[in-house]
Amino acid sequence: MRIICFILITLFLGDASYAQNVLALVKKNEKFGYINPTGKYTVPAIYEDAYSFHDGLAPVKLNGKWGYIDETGKTIIKHEYEEAAWFWEGLGAVKKGEYWGYLDKSGKVVIPFIYEYTFSFSEGLAAVTKDGLSGYIDLTGKVIIPLMYSDTYDFYKGIGPVTDTLGHIQYIDKNNQSINKPYLNQLIIKKSKFITFYKDDKIGIKNRRGKVLIEPRFDAISRFKNGKAFFKIGDTKYGVVNKRGVVKFKPLYDDAGSFNEGLAPVKIDGLWGFLHHRKGIAIAPKFERAGSFANGLAPVSKDGKWGYTNKEGKLVINYQFEEHDDMGFYETK
């Protein structure tokens, strides 16, 4: 299942009430549905495939066709498309026959089915491909940047990464003017405050202005979350470093995920637990697999089935699901 990043909302656990409109996509008995943080289905598991919610709607597949539902499970846009993507900036990309176009939330076709491939809208523009060439359109379907590139990607802070027909990566503004800032590569694609760079096959870290923060010495390093990142040197295990290059936790972990809500899944001696970004191990390794926390809950597995744990390590939703969505519990709006 595809994954895309959203802003977290606060969810108080324990005896407090859960935030509204927080659901997780799960798979049970070969069908997909949506549960709330108590484990109750709010949308029954009847779909052949599905995505998480975004902008109030979720793309779901029923009887071989894609449509959209709201958080109650009501069909908002009929199941009549070969493929469907999330709604962004009020429009959703769908495929009918061999070509892609865009719908509004009423299901009205706003941009006709003429493109071989489409991206979601970002900063008012969407990357599209027609006749093998890519460019950008606006929310009305007007071509803003000519379809002249081999590849195009989302705009971020007014800058779009493109690949010309000779295979050269460039950065352009919304007027299709070239921007010569080579250190933007990972900043634009990953939307990160920190940029990895290489020297003598080792990885270092720069800030968004290109200043070196950590000299190259790592063989692998994750993205920074909560000011920390997992690193690996040689064939050793994973450790944790801060943005100044200070090792906060020695290489003790066979595998690791990323920090989220202050905790990261880590693997020790074949089992997964959770590491607090300041305090060390918060939940002792006892799970077959584990994912990241979102809204106070994290997916964990035992005997091939997934459930959810809280930050105290208590299983609050029993092991029962065949799959879970990597996004976890997120707001549907």
Secondary structure, 3 states (H helix, E strand, C coil): CCCCCCCCCCCCCCCCCCCCCEEEEEEECCEEEEECCCCCEEEEEEECEECCCECCEEEEEECCEEEEECCCCCEEEEEEECEEEEEECCEEEEEECCEEEEECCCCCEEEEEEECEECCCECCEEEEEECCEEEEECCCCCEEEEEEECEECCCECCEEEEECCCCCEEEECCCCCECCCCCHHHHHHHCCCEEEEEECCEEEEEECCCCEEEEEEECEECCCECCEEEEECCCCCEEEEECCCCEEEEEEECEECCCECCEEEEEECCEEEEEECCCEEEEEEEECEECCCECCEEEEEECCEEEEECCCCCEEEEEEECEECCCCCEECC
